[in-house]
Amino acid sequence: MSIDTQPFDPAVYVETPEAAAAYLDEALATNDAAFIADALGVLARAKGMTEVAEAAGLGRQSLYKALAAEGNPRFETVLKVVSALGLRLSTIAVR
């Protein structure tokens, strides 16, 4: 007897702007640049990669490449994607 499994895709569970903000906030808290880029990719897939690419003024393929596991997006790209997702970055004091 075999069990049929599917790869886990967190983009399926990001259904609201609040969920997207919480997901990105948790990624930012890790200080792991690769994980943050991956989280942006998850959120872009959740919203629709084509829609996010157009809103960010980027080509869809360029967006996929920038947010891929081996990608290294420029900060300008990160800011454009965050804005296209309807989010903004903010800071808090850490003690």
Backbone atoms as SQL, in Angstrom:
CREATE TABLE atoms (id INTEGER PRIMARY KEY, chain TEXT, resi INTEGER, resn TEXT, atom TEXT, x REAL, y REAL, z REAL);
INSERT INTO atoms VALUES
  (1, 'A', 1, 'MET', 'N', 0.847, -1.182, 0.000),
  (2, 'A', 1, 'MET', 'CA', 0.000, 0.000, 0.000),
  (3, 'A', 1, 'MET', 'C', 0.893, 1.246, 0.000),
  (4, 'A', 2, 'SER', 'N', 0.729, 2.067, -0.996),
  (5, 'A', 2, 'SER', 'CA', 1.517, 3.293, -1.070),
  (6, 'A', 2, 'SER', 'C', 0.644, 4.499, -0.757),
  (7, 'A', 3, 'ILE', 'N', 1.307, 5.523, -0.293),
  (8, 'A', 3, 'ILE', 'CA', 0.617, 6.772, 0.043),
  (9, 'A', 3, 'ILE', 'C', 0.966, 7.801, -1.017),
  (10, 'A', 4, 'ASP', 'N', -0.047, 8.411, -1.589),
  (11, 'A', 4, 'ASP', 'CA', 0.149, 9.459, -2.585),
  (12, 'A', 4, 'ASP', 'C', 0.375, 10.779, -1.859),
  (13, 'A', 5, 'THR', 'N', 1.508, 11.405, -2.101),
  (14, 'A', 5, 'THR', 'CA', 1.816, 12.679, -1.449),
  (15, 'A', 5, 'THR', 'C', 1.999, 13.770, -2.493),
  (16, 'A', 6, 'GLN', 'N', 1.862, 14.987, -2.057),
  (17, 'A', 6, 'GLN', 'CA', 2.047, 16.173, -2.892),
  (18, 'A', 6, 'GLN', 'C', 3.114, 17.047, -2.244),
  (19, 'A', 7, 'PRO', 'N', 3.918, 17.747, -3.037),
  (20, 'A', 7, 'PRO', 'CA', 4.870, 18.693, -2.444),
  (21, 'A', 7, 'PRO', 'C', 4.112, 19.800, -1.698),
  (22, 'A', 8, 'PHE', 'N', 4.662, 20.225, -0.588),
  (23, 'A', 8, 'PHE', 'CA', 4.042, 21.301, 0.185),
  (24, 'A', 8, 'PHE', 'C', 4.312, 22.635, -0.496),
  (25, 'A', 9, 'ASP', 'N', 3.279, 23.437, -0.688),
  (26, 'A', 9, 'ASP', 'CA', 3.421, 24.768, -1.266),
  (27, 'A', 9, 'ASP', 'C', 2.741, 25.773, -0.344),
  (28, 'A', 10, 'PRO', 'N', 3.521, 26.543, 0.403),
  (29, 'A', 10, 'PRO', 'CA', 2.919, 27.503, 1.330),
  (30, 'A', 10, 'PRO', 'C', 2.087, 28.573, 0.629),
  (31, 'A', 11, 'ALA', 'N', 2.309, 28.809, -0.668),
  (32, 'A', 11, 'ALA', 'CA', 1.543, 29.832, -1.392),
  (33, 'A', 11, 'ALA', 'C', 0.052, 29.528, -1.375),
  (34, 'A', 12, 'VAL', 'N', -0.294, 28.260, -1.273),
  (35, 'A', 12, 'VAL', 'CA', -1.705, 27.855, -1.247),
  (36, 'A', 12, 'VAL', 'C', -2.419, 28.407, -0.013),
  (37, 'A', 13, 'TYR', 'N', -1.663, 28.628, 1.064),
  (38, 'A', 13, 'TYR', 'CA', -2.264, 29.024, 2.339),
  (39, 'A', 13, 'TYR', 'C', -2.240, 30.527, 2.592),
  (40, 'A', 14, 'VAL', 'N', -1.651, 31.289, 1.691),
  (41, 'A', 14, 'VAL', 'CA', -1.596, 32.749, 1.850),
  (42, 'A', 14, 'VAL', 'C', -2.805, 33.319, 1.127),
  (43, 'A', 15, 'GLU', 'N', -3.865, 33.533, 1.873),
  (44, 'A', 15, 'GLU', 'CA', -5.140, 33.929, 1.263),
  (45, 'A', 15, 'GLU', 'C', -5.546, 35.372, 1.531),
  (46, 'A', 16, 'THR', 'N', -4.867, 36.047, 2.448),
  (47, 'A', 16, 'THR', 'CA', -5.232, 37.423, 2.785),
  (48, 'A', 16, 'THR', 'C', -3.974, 38.297, 2.834),
  (49, 'A', 17, 'PRO', 'N', -4.141, 39.611, 2.701),
  (50, 'A', 17, 'PRO', 'CA', -2.988, 40.508, 2.848),
  (51, 'A', 17, 'PRO', 'C', -2.342, 40.382, 4.230),
  (52, 'A', 18, 'GLU', 'N', -3.146, 40.123, 5.242),
  (53, 'A', 18, 'GLU', 'CA', -2.612, 39.973, 6.602),
  (54, 'A', 18, 'GLU', 'C', -1.741, 38.720, 6.705),
  (55, 'A', 19, 'ALA', 'N', -2.164, 37.647, 6.047),
  (56, 'A', 19, 'ALA', 'CA', -1.362, 36.416, 6.042),
  (57, 'A', 19, 'ALA', 'C', -0.049, 36.642, 5.300),
  (58, 'A', 20, 'ALA', 'N', -0.102, 37.382, 4.205),
  (59, 'A', 20, 'ALA', 'CA', 1.112, 37.695, 3.451),
  (60, 'A', 20, 'ALA', 'C', 2.070, 38.520, 4.304),
  (61, 'A', 21, 'ALA', 'N', 1.552, 39.508, 4.996),
  (62, 'A', 21, 'ALA', 'CA', 2.387, 40.354, 5.852),
  (63, 'A', 21, 'ALA', 'C', 3.012, 39.530, 6.973),
  (64, 'A', 22, 'ALA', 'N', 2.248, 38.650, 7.579),
  (65, 'A', 22, 'ALA', 'CA', 2.766, 37.813, 8.661),
  (66, 'A', 22, 'ALA', 'C', 3.850, 36.876, 8.139),
  (67, 'A', 23, 'TYR', 'N', 3.636, 36.309, 6.961),
  (68, 'A', 23, 'TYR', 'CA', 4.615, 35.392, 6.379),
  (69, 'A', 23, 'TYR', 'C', 5.933, 36.117, 6.108),
  (70, 'A', 24, 'LEU', 'N', 5.848, 37.301, 5.491),
  (71, 'A', 24, 'LEU', 'CA', 7.057, 38.061, 5.200),
  (72, 'A', 24, 'LEU', 'C', 7.725, 38.533, 6.485),
  (73, 'A', 25, 'ASP', 'N', 6.951, 38.931, 7.464),
  (74, 'A', 25, 'ASP', 'CA', 7.505, 39.376, 8.743),
  (75, 'A', 25, 'ASP', 'C', 8.315, 38.260, 9.399),
  (76, 'A', 26, 'GLU', 'N', 7.790, 37.046, 9.373),
  (77, 'A', 26, 'GLU', 'CA', 8.516, 35.912, 9.953),
  (78, 'A', 26, 'GLU', 'C', 9.794, 35.626, 9.174),
  (79, 'A', 27, 'ALA', 'N', 9.738, 35.751, 7.861),
  (80, 'A', 27, 'ALA', 'CA', 10.931, 35.542, 7.049),
  (81, 'A', 27, 'ALA', 'C', 11.987, 36.601, 7.364),
  (82, 'A', 28, 'LEU', 'N', 11.567, 37.848, 7.475),
  (83, 'A', 28, 'LEU', 'CA', 12.510, 38.932, 7.796),
  (84, 'A', 28, 'LEU', 'C', 13.152, 38.730, 9.163),
  (85, 'A', 29, 'ALA', 'N', 12.413, 38.162, 10.096),
  (86, 'A', 29, 'ALA', 'CA', 12.929, 37.945, 11.450),
  (87, 'A', 29, 'ALA', 'C', 14.086, 36.942, 11.470),
  (88, 'A', 30, 'THR', 'N', 14.210, 36.124, 10.429),
  (89, 'A', 30, 'THR', 'CA', 15.294, 35.140, 10.385),
  (90, 'A', 30, 'THR', 'C', 16.632, 35.760, 9.994),
  (91, 'A', 31, 'ASN', 'N', 16.608, 36.922, 9.359),
  (92, 'A', 31, 'ASN', 'CA', 17.815, 37.572, 8.831),
  (93, 'A', 31, 'ASN', 'C', 18.532, 36.696, 7.812),
  (94, 'A', 32, 'ASP', 'N', 17.820, 35.792, 7.189),
  (95, 'A', 32, 'ASP', 'CA', 18.378, 34.891, 6.182),
  (96, 'A', 32, 'ASP', 'C', 17.935, 35.396, 4.803),
  (97, 'A', 33, 'ALA', 'N', 18.875, 35.995, 4.073),
  (98, 'A', 33, 'ALA', 'CA', 18.543, 36.620, 2.786),
  (99, 'A', 33, 'ALA', 'C', 17.906, 35.627, 1.810),
  (100, 'A', 34, 'ALA', 'N', 18.405, 34.400, 1.768),
  (101, 'A', 34, 'ALA', 'CA', 17.844, 33.406, 0.846),
  (102, 'A', 34, 'ALA', 'C', 16.411, 33.051, 1.237),
  (103, 'A', 35, 'PHE', 'N', 16.156, 32.944, 2.530),
  (104, 'A', 35, 'PHE', 'CA', 14.803, 32.617, 2.981),
  (105, 'A', 35, 'PHE', 'C', 13.845, 33.777, 2.699),
  (106, 'A', 36, 'ILE', 'N', 14.322, 34.997, 2.863),
  (107, 'A', 36, 'ILE', 'CA', 13.493, 36.172, 2.588),
  (108, 'A', 36, 'ILE', 'C', 13.137, 36.224, 1.098),
  (109, 'A', 37, 'ALA', 'N', 14.120, 35.974, 0.236),
  (110, 'A', 37, 'ALA', 'CA', 13.855, 35.954, -1.204),
  (111, 'A', 37, 'ALA', 'C', 12.860, 34.845, -1.540),
  (112, 'A', 38, 'ASP', 'N', 13.021, 33.677, -0.905),
  (113, 'A', 38, 'ASP', 'CA', 12.090, 32.580, -1.123),
  (114, 'A', 38, 'ASP', 'C', 10.686, 32.966, -0.668),
  (115, 'A', 39, 'ALA', 'N', 10.583, 33.627, 0.478),
  (116, 'A', 39, 'ALA', 'CA', 9.277, 34.062, 0.985),
  (117, 'A', 39, 'ALA', 'C', 8.618, 35.031, 0.010),
  (118, 'A', 40, 'LEU', 'N', 9.396, 35.932, -0.571),
  (119, 'A', 40, 'LEU', 'CA', 8.845, 36.845, -1.579),
  (120, 'A', 40, 'LEU', 'C', 8.345, 36.058, -2.788),
  (121, 'A', 41, 'GLY', 'N', 9.068, 35.018, -3.151),
  (122, 'A', 41, 'GLY', 'CA', 8.625, 34.169, -4.256),
  (123, 'A', 41, 'GLY', 'C', 7.328, 33.452, -3.930),
  (124, 'A', 42, 'VAL', 'N', 7.206, 32.962, -2.707),
  (125, 'A', 42, 'VAL', 'CA', 5.968, 32.307, -2.263),
  (126, 'A', 42, 'VAL', 'C', 4.802, 33.289, -2.353),
  (127, 'A', 43, 'LEU', 'N', 5.024, 34.494, -1.860),
  (128, 'A', 43, 'LEU', 'CA', 3.954, 35.499, -1.860),
  (129, 'A', 43, 'LEU', 'C', 3.598, 35.931, -3.289),
  (130, 'A', 44, 'ALA', 'N', 4.613, 36.015, -4.149),
  (131, 'A', 44, 'ALA', 'CA', 4.347, 36.374, -5.551),
  (132, 'A', 44, 'ALA', 'C', 3.523, 35.278, -6.230),
  (133, 'A', 45, 'ARG', 'N', 3.848, 34.014, -5.957),
  (134, 'A', 45, 'ARG', 'CA', 3.050, 32.918, -6.524),
  (135, 'A', 45, 'ARG', 'C', 1.636, 32.944, -5.974),
  (136, 'A', 46, 'ALA', 'N', 1.494, 33.266, -4.693),
  (137, 'A', 46, 'ALA', 'CA', 0.163, 33.307, -4.080),
  (138, 'A', 46, 'ALA', 'C', -0.703, 34.381, -4.729),
  (139, 'A', 47, 'LYS', 'N', -0.100, 35.506, -5.058),
  (140, 'A', 47, 'LYS', 'CA', -0.861, 36.614, -5.654),
  (141, 'A', 47, 'LYS', 'C', -0.994, 36.456, -7.164),
  (142, 'A', 48, 'GLY', 'N', -0.037, 35.788, -7.750),
  (143, 'A', 48, 'GLY', 'CA', -0.001, 35.633, -9.208),
  (144, 'A', 48, 'GLY', 'C', 1.276, 36.261, -9.732),
  (145, 'A', 49, 'MET', 'N', 2.176, 35.436, -10.195),
  (146, 'A', 49, 'MET', 'CA', 3.496, 35.907, -10.610),
  (147, 'A', 49, 'MET', 'C', 3.404, 36.957, -11.714),
  (148, 'A', 50, 'THR', 'N', 2.529, 36.760, -12.680),
  (149, 'A', 50, 'THR', 'CA', 2.395, 37.726, -13.774),
  (150, 'A', 50, 'THR', 'C', 1.912, 39.070, -13.246),
  (151, 'A', 51, 'GLU', 'N', 0.918, 39.048, -12.370),
  (152, 'A', 51, 'GLU', 'CA', 0.384, 40.290, -11.796),
  (153, 'A', 51, 'GLU', 'C', 1.452, 41.028, -11.002),
  (154, 'A', 52, 'VAL', 'N', 2.209, 40.311, -10.195),
  (155, 'A', 52, 'VAL', 'CA', 3.262, 40.931, -9.382),
  (156, 'A', 52, 'VAL', 'C', 4.365, 41.479, -10.281),
  (157, 'A', 53, 'ALA', 'N', 4.765, 40.721, -11.283),
  (158, 'A', 53, 'ALA', 'CA', 5.815, 41.186, -12.196),
  (159, 'A', 53, 'ALA', 'C', 5.402, 42.479, -12.891),
  (160, 'A', 54, 'GLU', 'N', 4.166, 42.511, -13.383),
  (161, 'A', 54, 'GLU', 'CA', 3.684, 43.725, -14.054),
  (162, 'A', 54, 'GLU', 'C', 3.640, 44.908, -13.097),
  (163, 'A', 55, 'ALA', 'N', 3.118, 44.704, -11.889),
  (164, 'A', 55, 'ALA', 'CA', 3.023, 45.791, -10.911),
  (165, 'A', 55, 'ALA', 'C', 4.402, 46.275, -10.471),
  (166, 'A', 56, 'ALA', 'N', 5.383, 45.365, -10.481),
  (167, 'A', 56, 'ALA', 'CA', 6.742, 45.733, -10.074),
  (168, 'A', 56, 'ALA', 'C', 7.552, 46.298, -11.235),
  (169, 'A', 57, 'GLY', 'N', 6.991, 46.244, -12.440),
  (170, 'A', 57, 'GLY', 'CA', 7.720, 46.740, -13.606),
  (171, 'A', 57, 'GLY', 'C', 8.843, 45.810, -14.025),
  (172, 'A', 58, 'LEU', 'N', 8.652, 44.513, -13.796),
  (173, 'A', 58, 'LEU', 'CA', 9.661, 43.517, -14.133),
  (174, 'A', 58, 'LEU', 'C', 9.078, 42.492, -15.094),
  (175, 'A', 59, 'GLY', 'N', 9.936, 41.825, -15.824),
  (176, 'A', 59, 'GLY', 'CA', 9.498, 40.704, -16.639),
  (177, 'A', 59, 'GLY', 'C', 9.229, 39.510, -15.729),
  (178, 'A', 60, 'ARG', 'N', 8.297, 38.683, -16.124),
  (179, 'A', 60, 'ARG', 'CA', 7.946, 37.525, -15.297),
  (180, 'A', 60, 'ARG', 'C', 9.143, 36.597, -15.115),
  (181, 'A', 61, 'GLN', 'N', 9.885, 36.353, -16.188),
  (182, 'A', 61, 'GLN', 'CA', 11.061, 35.487, -16.096),
  (183, 'A', 61, 'GLN', 'C', 12.119, 36.109, -15.195),
  (184, 'A', 62, 'SER', 'N', 12.288, 37.421, -15.272),
  (185, 'A', 62, 'SER', 'CA', 13.253, 38.107, -14.413),
  (186, 'A', 62, 'SER', 'C', 12.861, 37.965, -12.951),
  (187, 'A', 63, 'LEU', 'N', 11.572, 38.051, -12.684),
  (188, 'A', 63, 'LEU', 'CA', 11.089, 37.904, -11.317),
  (189, 'A', 63, 'LEU', 'C', 11.339, 36.485, -10.809),
  (190, 'A', 64, 'TYR', 'N', 11.023, 35.489, -11.623),
  (191, 'A', 64, 'TYR', 'CA', 11.300, 34.093, -11.239),
  (192, 'A', 64, 'TYR', 'C', 12.778, 33.914, -10.927),
  (193, 'A', 65, 'LYS', 'N', 13.624, 34.452, -11.784),
  (194, 'A', 65, 'LYS', 'CA', 15.075, 34.302, -11.608),
  (195, 'A', 65, 'LYS', 'C', 15.557, 34.995, -10.332),
  (196, 'A', 66, 'ALA', 'N', 15.076, 36.203, -10.095),
  (197, 'A', 66, 'ALA', 'CA', 15.505, 36.954, -8.913),
  (198, 'A', 66, 'ALA', 'C', 15.081, 36.275, -7.621),
  (199, 'A', 67, 'LEU', 'N', 13.920, 35.626, -7.630),
  (200, 'A', 67, 'LEU', 'CA', 13.388, 35.046, -6.404),
  (201, 'A', 67, 'LEU', 'C', 13.618, 33.536, -6.300),
  (202, 'A', 68, 'ALA', 'N', 14.391, 32.985, -7.220),
  (203, 'A', 68, 'ALA', 'CA', 14.724, 31.567, -7.162),
  (204, 'A', 68, 'ALA', 'C', 15.693, 31.312, -6.002),
  (205, 'A', 69, 'ALA', 'N', 15.812, 30.058, -5.607),
  (206, 'A', 69, 'ALA', 'CA', 16.676, 29.690, -4.480),
  (207, 'A', 69, 'ALA', 'C', 18.111, 30.178, -4.687),
  (208, 'A', 70, 'GLU', 'N', 18.598, 30.122, -5.926),
  (209, 'A', 70, 'GLU', 'CA', 19.956, 30.576, -6.199),
  (210, 'A', 70, 'GLU', 'C', 20.007, 32.042, -6.630),
  (211, 'A', 71, 'GLY', 'N', 18.874, 32.697, -6.639),
  (212, 'A', 71, 'GLY', 'CA', 18.808, 34.109, -7.013),
  (213, 'A', 71, 'GLY', 'C', 19.380, 35.002, -5.921),
  (214, 'A', 72, 'ASN', 'N', 19.714, 36.188, -6.305),
  (215, 'A', 72, 'ASN', 'CA', 20.232, 37.183, -5.362),
  (216, 'A', 72, 'ASN', 'C', 19.666, 38.533, -5.789),
  (217, 'A', 73, 'PRO', 'N', 18.380, 38.795, -5.452),
  (218, 'A', 73, 'PRO', 'CA', 17.738, 40.015, -5.957),
  (219, 'A', 73, 'PRO', 'C', 18.384, 41.278, -5.396),
  (220, 'A', 74, 'ARG', 'N', 18.434, 42.287, -6.240),
  (221, 'A', 74, 'ARG', 'CA', 18.898, 43.597, -5.776),
  (222, 'A', 74, 'ARG', 'C', 17.860, 44.145, -4.802),
  (223, 'A', 75, 'PHE', 'N', 18.295, 45.010, -3.917),
  (224, 'A', 75, 'PHE', 'CA', 17.373, 45.577, -2.936),
  (225, 'A', 75, 'PHE', 'C', 16.268, 46.362, -3.637),
  (226, 'A', 76, 'GLU', 'N', 16.595, 47.006, -4.727),
  (227, 'A', 76, 'GLU', 'CA', 15.592, 47.736, -5.517),
  (228, 'A', 76, 'GLU', 'C', 14.492, 46.785, -5.976),
  (229, 'A', 77, 'THR', 'N', 14.883, 45.592, -6.397),
  (230, 'A', 77, 'THR', 'CA', 13.910, 44.588, -6.825),
  (231, 'A', 77, 'THR', 'C', 13.050, 44.144, -5.650),
  (232, 'A', 78, 'VAL', 'N', 13.684, 43.922, -4.514),
  (233, 'A', 78, 'VAL', 'CA', 12.938, 43.531, -3.309),
  (234, 'A', 78, 'VAL', 'C', 11.880, 44.582, -2.988),
  (235, 'A', 79, 'LEU', 'N', 12.263, 45.847, -3.013),
  (236, 'A', 79, 'LEU', 'CA', 11.317, 46.922, -2.696),
  (237, 'A', 79, 'LEU', 'C', 10.172, 46.974, -3.706),
  (238, 'A', 80, 'LYS', 'N', 10.481, 46.782, -4.982),
  (239, 'A', 80, 'LYS', 'CA', 9.429, 46.776, -6.004),
  (240, 'A', 80, 'LYS', 'C', 8.458, 45.620, -5.793),
  (241, 'A', 81, 'VAL', 'N', 8.986, 44.451, -5.462),
  (242, 'A', 81, 'VAL', 'CA', 8.136, 43.278, -5.248),
  (243, 'A', 81, 'VAL', 'C', 7.277, 43.461, -4.007),
  (244, 'A', 82, 'VAL', 'N', 7.874, 43.942, -2.940),
  (245, 'A', 82, 'VAL', 'CA', 7.110, 44.185, -1.706),
  (246, 'A', 82, 'VAL', 'C', 5.960, 45.146, -1.989),
  (247, 'A', 83, 'SER', 'N', 6.233, 46.211, -2.714),
  (248, 'A', 83, 'SER', 'CA', 5.189, 47.175, -3.064),
  (249, 'A', 83, 'SER', 'C', 4.124, 46.534, -3.951),
  (250, 'A', 84, 'ALA', 'N', 4.551, 45.741, -4.930),
  (251, 'A', 84, 'ALA', 'CA', 3.605, 45.074, -5.831),
  (252, 'A', 84, 'ALA', 'C', 2.714, 44.095, -5.077),
  (253, 'A', 85, 'LEU', 'N', 3.212, 43.569, -3.964),
  (254, 'A', 85, 'LEU', 'CA', 2.424, 42.661, -3.132),
  (255, 'A', 85, 'LEU', 'C', 1.446, 43.411, -2.230),
  (256, 'A', 86, 'GLY', 'N', 1.518, 44.740, -2.255),
  (257, 'A', 86, 'GLY', 'CA', 0.639, 45.541, -1.402),
  (258, 'A', 86, 'GLY', 'C', 1.137, 45.594, 0.028),
  (259, 'A', 87, 'LEU', 'N', 2.454, 45.438, 0.205),
  (260, 'A', 87, 'LEU', 'CA', 3.056, 45.453, 1.537),
  (261, 'A', 87, 'LEU', 'C', 4.092, 46.564, 1.608),
  (262, 'A', 88, 'ARG', 'N', 4.603, 46.799, 2.792),
  (263, 'A', 88, 'ARG', 'CA', 5.732, 47.702, 2.953),
  (264, 'A', 88, 'ARG', 'C', 6.595, 47.174, 4.085),
  (265, 'A', 89, 'LEU', 'N', 7.861, 47.491, 4.000),
  (266, 'A', 89, 'LEU', 'CA', 8.796, 47.078, 5.047),
  (267, 'A', 89, 'LEU', 'C', 8.759, 48.106, 6.157),
  (268, 'A', 90, 'SER', 'N', 8.950, 47.649, 7.375),
  (269, 'A', 90, 'SER', 'CA', 9.048, 48.566, 8.519),
  (270, 'A', 90, 'SER', 'C', 10.061, 47.990, 9.493),
  (271, 'A', 91, 'THR', 'N', 10.412, 48.766, 10.469),
  (272, 'A', 91, 'THR', 'CA', 11.411, 48.317, 11.429),
  (273, 'A', 91, 'THR', 'C', 10.902, 48.423, 12.858),
  (274, 'A', 92, 'ILE', 'N', 11.514, 47.640, 13.716),
  (275, 'A', 92, 'ILE', 'CA', 11.271, 47.752, 15.153),
  (276, 'A', 92, 'ILE', 'C', 12.629, 47.702, 15.850),
  (277, 'A', 93, 'ALA', 'N', 12.708, 48.295, 17.000),
  (278, 'A', 93, 'ALA', 'CA', 13.948, 48.253, 17.770),
  (279, 'A', 93, 'ALA', 'C', 14.107, 46.864, 18.388),
  (280, 'A', 94, 'VAL', 'N', 15.311, 46.331, 18.302),
  (281, 'A', 94, 'VAL', 'CA', 15.618, 45.024, 18.887),
  (282, 'A', 94, 'VAL', 'C', 16.565, 45.258, 20.039),
  (283, 'A', 95, 'ARG', 'N', 16.234, 44.680, 21.161),
  (284, 'A', 95, 'ARG', 'CA', 17.087, 44.871, 22.342),
  (285, 'A', 95, 'ARG', 'C', 17.651, 43.569, 22.798);
